[in-house]
């Protein structure tokens, strides 16, 4: 953990930033690299009976690290998504409760 889920972001573009973005996030959060995951979610977006291009978004599932770290993480993610040519991106944090997160049957 943290898990990043990309929506409306091209897989090849996500690959291009995956290393440097995690480098920056790892430095900020100070957790092992293998704790991070990136998933590109294949979604279809619909408006007014038409398939439309979705707005780029990144969902971040993690244990709360405070507002200051969250703000810095949002800026890091936004910077890297912007470098891909996406001018706007939503970054949405979902704080997980340690007592509700289980790894191999045991909660944190």
N, C-alpha and C positions, 0 to 999 in steps of 0.2 A: 504494500500500500504506500503510496497513492496509485490509484488507477485513473487513467485519462481516457475518456471516450470521445473520439472525434466524430462529428456529424457534419455532413455537407462539405467535407474536405477530401480531396482526391488522395487515394492511397499512395501514389508515387510521390506526391508532394509531402505527405506525412512522413514517408520514409526519409526524405531529404533532410528534414529537421529533427528527426527522432534522436540522434546522438547528441547534438549540441544543446537541444532543449533540455534533455535529461541531465546533461552535464551541469547546466545552469541551475536546474531545480535541485539536483543532488547537493550542490554547494550551498544553496539556501537552506534546505530542509535538514541536511546532515543525516541522511539515512542511507543505508546500502543501496547501491544501484539496482541490485536484483529485486528490491522491493517495488520498483516502478513497473507499471505496465501501460502500454498504449494499445487501444483497440480502435479500429476504424469501423464505424457502424454503417452498414449499407442501408440507407433509408430512401424512401420516396416521399416527396413533398407534393401536396395537392392543394390547389386553390381554385375555386370557381370552376370545378369540373375539369381542371387541366393539371397535368404534371408540371411543376415549376421547379426552378433551382432553389434549393434550400439555403438558409442563412447559416454560415459557418458557426459552429458552437463546439465548445469543449466542456464536457461534464467532468468534474474532478471529485472522485470519491476518496476521502481520506479521514484520518483522525484530526480533529481540530488542533491547529497550531497557533491560534491567536490571530487577531485582525491584521497586525503588522506583517506577519509572514504570509498570510493569505493575500494581502494586497500586493506584496512583492511577487508571489507566485503568479497571480493574475497578470501582472505586467510582463513577466518572463514569457508566459504562454502567448499572450497577445502579440508581443514583439516577434516571436518566431512564426506565428500564423500570418502576421502582416508581411513578413519577409517572403512568404509564398505567393503574394499578390492579392491576398484577401484583405480588403480595406476595413471591413467590420467583422468582429468576432465576439460572440457572447461566451463568457467563461462563468460556469455555474458550479459552485462548490456545494457538495453534500457531505456534511460532517457525519461520520460514522461513530456510533457509541461502541466503546471497547467491549462492553458487556454483551453486545449483540453481534459482534464479529467473531466468528469461529474459524480456527485453522486446525484441521485434523481433530475436530470434535471439542476443542478447548477454546474458551474465549480469552481475550487479552486482559 
